[in-house]
Amino acid sequence: MRIGKLAQILALVAMITLAGGCGSNKPAPNQVFLMPAPGIYEEGKIDPFINNDPISRGVQPGVLYATDRAPAAEDDKKYDYYTHERGKVLRVGEAYTRLGVDEGITWEEARQITLLKNRTDDYPLEVTSVDEFGVLEDTIPPFDDVHDRSADPGNRLAEEINERLSHSRTRDVYIYVHGYKVNFENPVLVASELWHFLGYNGAFIAYSWPTKFSVWAYLADLDSALNSSRNLRQLILFVAQNTDVERIHVIGYSAGTRTVARMLADLGMYGYFLSKEDVDKRVKLGNVVLIGSDIDRGIVGGYIIDGALRIPDSLTLYMSQDDGALNMSRKIFSRERAGQVVIPEELGPAAAKYFDDHPELRMIDVTHAEGGTDHGGHSYFRSSPWVSSDILMTLMYDLSPEERGLVLRDDIPMWDFPDDYVERLRQSLAKANPALGKALEELEAENQAGDTKEGE
């Protein structure tokens, strides 16, 4: 390997490590610091838990997980639950987390902390325990003589999903697929906070593929990301066919978008000769979201041409003009990344017609969103209160970019965040959720009263 190329790789892993940071302190390997509250919630004055409060029902909201990591041995001093090695089969279970401030923290205290916009302290989230159900039978290879074949783990997973859906205003399942250089706990914790800000609606599954917790494993991990796409596909088909779910939404981040994109490509070929109605009945994919996608733009284009776009209701790519990690990745591979905004000089008539004919393909530029370029401009889905609001409200209410308040550019089919984005989004939510609309009216009246008092 040439010295120049090695230097680029070292710079890339350093950039990605920096992008994953949050503030001057760093969380422990088995923790994440609580993400900033989505801007839509306005310091807790708008409550995402209007329709659902699991704590008041005496239910600890455990997060479901699926992982094809190898389980850790009982005497493993490095890993508590699962290692970075490939486990070949998909194990499913439930993980419990807590806000690592005080074991006796109340629901109301936790709610207030999580909804604060400007926190002065870092609040760590951590995994407290894991309950593995077992191996999902459909993922055991036919030549495997090691793992017991049983429908019990799948049945338990289906029961847990249906239990959550029975208490939810929606019958949706959300799957989060993480990026590079994290351990098993990271996607569990990120899924936990995303589900929290969804008001515990639906059922959330953290998909943990075997990336190593090392900056040196970047290139090797890209192979593992593709290798896990089959198990992700099997998980989606299992949930679609064995639970009460109406729609399955998938959120992929960074290198994990390789897993998600390949899953879409495989299902696109799987459903190539099926009608769109048959595909919807069998797969039930709703919104598929690719965030900071570290994958060759041409590869994603090929997947779309081969039928990937027929599988979900929508495919959204969150992109940036200032993503340091992807800029360095582009230099290493000499190819544009799918998560980068590349503005053509002119959009040809054939390309313009394609985008007009496929509004389900959505490209969103986060560069000008609040917090969109923080921490190297790569982890904006958690660091930007605007981007997190946009993603969560897409998942919760299935609103189009225009309905969410985004603005379409005149020259290319790219959506931007306007300066009054949050206010636009609130107006749309008032129509989508009457209970939330009432809370918004009360908030507006309170703000007007405050302005009047200050002016006296």
N, C-alpha and C positions, 0 to 999 in steps of 0.2 A: 504493500500500500504506500502511495506517495506521501511525503511529509505534509504537503499542503492539504491533501484529503483528510489525513488524520487530524490535523489542526482544526479543520472544519467540523469534524465529528465531535471533537472535544468542546468546541464552542457551542455546538448544538445542544449537547447534553447539559452544559452549564446553563444555557438559556432556558431550557425546559425545566431544569431544577429551580431556577430563579422564578419562572412563571408560576410554579406550583406553590411558592411561598406566600405568606400572608402577614404583612407587618414585619417588625424587626425580630419578633420571636418566632420560633418554629415549634409546631406541635410534635409530640412524641410520634414514633413510627406507627403506633396503633391508634392515633387520634387525628382529627381534623379540627381546625378552629371554625366555629359557627360562621357561616356565610352572612354577609350583610342582608338585612331584611329587604325583600323586593319592594321597590318604590311604591307600588300600588297600595301597600298597606298603611302608609302614612302614620308611622310611629304608633301603630297599634290601634288607631282610631277606626280603621277598617279591619274587621276581624275575619280571617279565613275560616274560623271554626264555627261560623253561624249555624251551619247545617249538621255539624258532626263534632262530637266531643268524646272521644273514646275513654279519656281518663275519668269523666264523670260517670261512666258506665262500669267503672272498675276494671277496665281493659288496658293492659300495658301494650302499646302498639308495636309489637315486634315486626321487624322487616324480613320479608322472605328473601331467600338468596338461592342462586344456582351457581355452581363453580365446577370447572374442570381442572382445578388445581389438585395436586396430590395431597392427601391428608397428612398432617404432621404426626410424628410418632409421639408417644406419651412422654418420652424423655427428651424431646426436642427443646433445646434452650433458645432457639432463634425464633421459632414460629409457634404461636399458641393454637392455631386451628388448622391452617392449610399452608403449604409451602409454595415456592415459586415454580416447582416442577410440574410438568404436564401429568394430569391424572387419568387422561384418556377417556374417562366416562364422566357423566354429569351428575354431580351430587346436589341434592336440594335440601333445604332446611329453613330454619327461622333463627334470626339473630336479634338480640336485645341490646339496646344502646341507652346511654343516659348523657345528660348534659353534665359534664364533669366539674361541677362547682360545689355541690353539696348533695350528699345522698338523700337528704331529707327535703330537697327542693319540692315545692308544691306545683301543681299544674298551673295555677295563676301566675306564680313567679316565673316559671319557665316560659309561659306565653308572653309575658311582658318583656323578658330578656330577648327572646327571639325576634320580636317585632320592632325593637328599637333600631332606628336608622343609624344614628351616630353613637356607637358604643365606645366607651373609653377603655374597656378591658377585652382581652381575648377569652372566649369561652370554648373550652375544648369539648368535643363530642368523642365518646369512646364506646367500644363494644364491651359489654359486661359478660355475655354468655352466648353460646351457640347450641342449637338443638338440631342436629342433622337427622333428616328423615330417612336418608339412604340414597341409593343410586337410581336415577330415572331409567326404567327398564329399556325404553326405546333407544337409549344411547350406548347400550352395551353391544360391542361388535359381535358378530356371529362366531368368531373364532376365539372369543374370550372364555377361558375356563377358570378365571379367578373370582369374578363377581357373581353373587347369587342373583338369579333373575326372579324378581318379584314385583307385582303391581302395587304393593303396599306403599312404597315411597311416593309414587305418582298419585295414588288415591289420597294420601295425606296432604300433598301439595294442593290438589284440587279442592279438598275440604277447607283448607285454610284460606284459599282464594275466595271460595264461595261464601265463607263466613264474613270476610271483609266486605264483599260486595253486597251482602244482605243488609249492612248498616250504612251503606253509602248512597248518596244521591245519584251516582252514576255506576254503571257496571263496566268500568274500564280497568284495564291492567296496564301498569307502566313498568318498563324494563330499562334500567340504566346500565350502560356499558362504559367502563372507565378507560382511561388512557394509559400511557407508558409509565413505568417506574413507580408502581404502587404495590402494596401488599393486599392480602385478602380483605382486611378491615376497611380500607379506603372506600371502595364502592358501596359497601354496606352503610357507612356513615354518610356519604353523599346522598345515597338513595333515601336514607332516613330523614335528612333535612329537607330534601325536595318533597318527600311525602308529607312532612310536617307543614310546609308552606302550601301544599295542596289541601290543607285542612283534613288530612287523613281520608280523603275520598278515594274510592277505588282500592286496588291492591297494588303494592309496589314490590318489584323483584330487583335485587341487585345482582347483576351478572358479573362474576369475578373470573376473568381469564388469567392464565398463568404468566404474567409479566414479572420479571425479577425486580426486586427493590434495589436496583443498582443503576448508576448512570452509564455503566459500561455495556449494558445489555441492550441498548437501543435497537441495533440492527437485528439481533437475534429475536427480540420480542416481536418484531414485525411479522416474522414467520408464525409465531404463536398466535398472533391476532387473527391471521387468516385460518390457521388450523382450528380455532375455536368457532368459526362461523357455522360449521355443521351442527355443533351442539346447540348453538343459539337458535338455529333454524328448527331443530327438533323440539326445543323448549317451546317456541312460539306455536308450532303445530299442535303440541300436546295441550297447551293452555286453550287454544282455539277450539279444540275438539272435545275437551273433557271438563270444561267449567261453564259457568253461567255468564262468561264474559261477552260483552257486546263489541268492544273494540280494544285492541292491543296497541299501545303506543311505545315506541322505542327511541331512547335518547342515547346517542353515541358521542363520545368525546375524544378528540385528538387521535392517537393511534388506534383507539377502540372503534373509530369509524370504519376502519378496514374490516373489522369483524361484521359490523352492521351492513356495510355496503355489499360485501360478498354474500351475506345472508339474503339481501334483496335480490342480488343477481341470480342466486340459486333458485329462489322462489319464483323469479321471473321466468326462468327456464322450465321450472316445475309447472307453472300455470300457462305456458305458452299457447297450448291448444285449448285452454279453458276460456269460457266467457268471463267477463269482468264480474258478473253476478256469482258465478261458481267460485271464482277466486275469493270474493268477499265472504262467502259462506264458509269456505274451508280455512282461510288464513286470518281474516278479521283484523288486518292491520289498518290502523287509523293514521295517526301522525308519526312519521319517522323523521327525526331531527338529527342532523349531523353538525356538530359544533367544533370549530377549529380543526377541520378535517385534514389530517396528515396522510393524505393518499394522493397519488398521481391523478391530476384532473382528467387526463385522457382515459384512465381506467374507469373512473366513475361515469364518464360519458359513454363508454362502451357498455357498461352495465345497463344504463338507461336505454340505449338503443336496442339492447337485447331483451327488453321487457320488464326491467326492474320497476319502472314507473307505473306499471299496471297493478302492482301489488298493494301499495298503501293508498289511503285517501289523499295524502299529501306527502311530499318530500321537501323538507326545508333545510337549506344550508346557511348556517350563520357564518359570516365571513368577515375578514378585517383587512384593511390596507396597512396595518401596522402590527402584525403578529410576528414578534421576534423569533419565536421558535420555528414557525413555518417559513420565514424568510431564510433561516439557516438551513432548514431541511431542503428547501428548493435548491440552494447552492450545492448541497451534497449530492442530490439525485439529478440535478440539472433538468428538473421538470417542475412545472407549476403545480402547487398543491390545491386541492379542492376547497380548502378553507381560506384561500387568499382571494382578495378582490383584484381582478385584472381587468382594467377598463379598455375595451377595444377602441380603435380610432373610429370605427363605424360599424354598426350592426347591419349585416346584409339582410335583404328581403326574406331569404329562406330561413335564416335564424330568427328574424322577427316573427315570422309566421309560426314557427315552431313554438316559441314561447307564448304567443297568443293562443295557440291551440292547446297548450298544456299549462293552465293556471295552477295546477296542483304542484308544479315544480317552482319552488319559491327560494329566492336568494336574498339574504338580508345582510346589509353592511352595518356592522356594529361600531365602526370607527368613531362616530360622533355621538354615540350613546354615553350617558354618564357612567364613568368607570370603565369604558370599553377598552382603554389602552393601559389600564393599571397592571402592574406586575408583569411587564413584558408583553402585554396585550394578547395573552394566550388563554388565560383562565377566566375570561370575561363572563362566562355563564354563571359563575358564582360571585365574582367580584363586582359586577355591574348590576345595580338595583334595577336598571331599565331592562337589561337583557334577561335577567332572571324573571322579571315580571312578564315579559313578552313570551318566554318559553312556557312558564307555568299557566298563564291565561290561555295560551293556545291549547295546552293539554286539558285544561279544566272545562273550557267552553267551546273549543273548536272554532274559534273566530278566525276569519281570514286576515291577512296583513292589513288590508284597508280598514277592516272593522276594528282592529287593534290600535289604529291611529298612525300606522306607518305611512310613509309617502313614497310613491313610485317615481323614479327618475324619468326624465323625458327622453334621455338618449339610450339607456339600456334597461332591461327588465330587472332592476335592482331596487330593493326597498330600503329606505333610510329612516332613522329616528329623528323626528322634528323636535324643536326646542320645547314644544308643549305636549310631548308624547304622553306623559303620565296623565294629564288632564283629559286628553283624547281617549285614552284607554279606560279611564274611570267612567266616562260617559257611555261607552259601549257596554261596560259591565253592568251599569245601572239597568240597561235593557235586558241583558242576558240573565240576570239574577235579581228578581224583585226584592228579596230580603237585603241583598247587598245594595240595591238601588236606594232603599230606605235609609240605610246607614250612610250612604253618600250624601243624601239630601240633608240629613241631620248634621253631618260634618260641614257641609257648605254653609248651613245656617249658623253653625257655631263660629265658623271663620268670619262670616259677615258681621256677626255680632261683635266679635273681637276687634275687627277693623273699625267699626262704628265707635266703640268705646275708646280706642286709641285716638280717634280723630276729635273727640270731644275736648 
